[in-house]
Amino acid sequence: MSTAPLAAHNELEKAHRHFLLYKPHGYISQFIYEKKRAKKKLGELFDFPQGTMAIGRLDEDSEGLLMLTTDGLVSEQVRSAHFEKEYYVQVDGLITEEAILKLQKGVEIGFKGIRYWTKPCEAFLIADLPEWIGEGRRVRDERHGPTSWVGLVLTEGKFRQVRKMTAAAGFPTLRLVRVRIGKTTLKGLKVGEVEELECITI
């Protein structure tokens, strides 16, 4: 049997490129935005090759780890699997143990016009924010009220789920940073920085 198709496929695989990005606040996770209102897009951060796509998304107000690839098959494989995603969340007020327990057990949020109970997850207080998070978006001065940080580890990703979860627990999100997807972490990247990878592994 001829090995030509396999060889051709291997050459095609070698041509694909993969990236990690520390997405800053204020950028959408897209390269094209056709609505009238101007938006900051990923292509303004780095000279990505044609055909690059974000694997999943972070909304405009969120920051943190974003994977990108030119390989649609890799993108589909990652998006279809339930990898852990870890978030560091700055909330309004000093979050309580009771609120953290609620987040761990699951809270009721709205999703596509229906009420949805989130799955049990890992939630924990972050007493000391690691330096590698960076300054990012400055939310407000402490004189306007205290804030605190909580960590969440999810295996699901409904639209604006983290924000809805902390609000349902009584502590609205002020700043949201995704720090991990599977085994891949944000550590070592600065805000807006891009790292090219040989392959996507999570």
Secondary structure, 3 states (H helix, E strand, C coil): CCCHHHHHHHHHHHHCCEEEEEECCCECCCCCCCCCCCCECHHHCCCCCCCCEEECCCCCCCEEEEEEECCHHHHHHHHHCCCCEEEEEEEECCCCHHHHHHHHHCCEEEECCEEEECCCCEEEEECCCCHHHCCCCCCCCHHHCCEEEEEEEECCCCCCHHHHHHHHCCCCEEEEEEEEECCEECCCCCCCCEEEECCCCC
